Amino acid sequence: MIVNSLTNIGASFIIAFYFSWKLTLVIMCFLPLIGLSGMFQAKMLTGFANEDKKSMEAAGQVSSEALGNIRTIAGLAKEHSFVESYEQKLELPYKSAKKRANIYGLCFGFAQCVIFMAYAASFRYGGYLVRMTPRKKH
């Protein structure tokens, strides 16, 4: 799969340079930014998953204990205390998720901005090249 992707990228660059090397160079200027934003997004997704795992384990233990001993809890009327304990254990992951959502939204917005700026620059410069190319008379 990687070889197939690299072959496609190589062939597309060869075709692009053949038809318009100037436009290809303009588009290639955006490749480092697109790659950087993609890597940053991937790093954020994997990094936050490890953080959440530990904090969710504590909440999972409370719910597992409550479900395993549901008759005892119901008999002693302690449902409310287990719900409070569960909500308390979920407070930290909730705050972390809110912060992470804002950060991820900014990163996603930056990644999309870079891609659409590349589109805009390539269309603008492509139009300029078409306008400045001398027309052949038949």
Summary of the structure (lengths in Angstrom):
residues: 138
radius of gyration: 27.0
end to end distance: 46.5
largest distance: 95.5
contacts: 316
relative contact order: 0.12
helix: 91%
strand: 0%
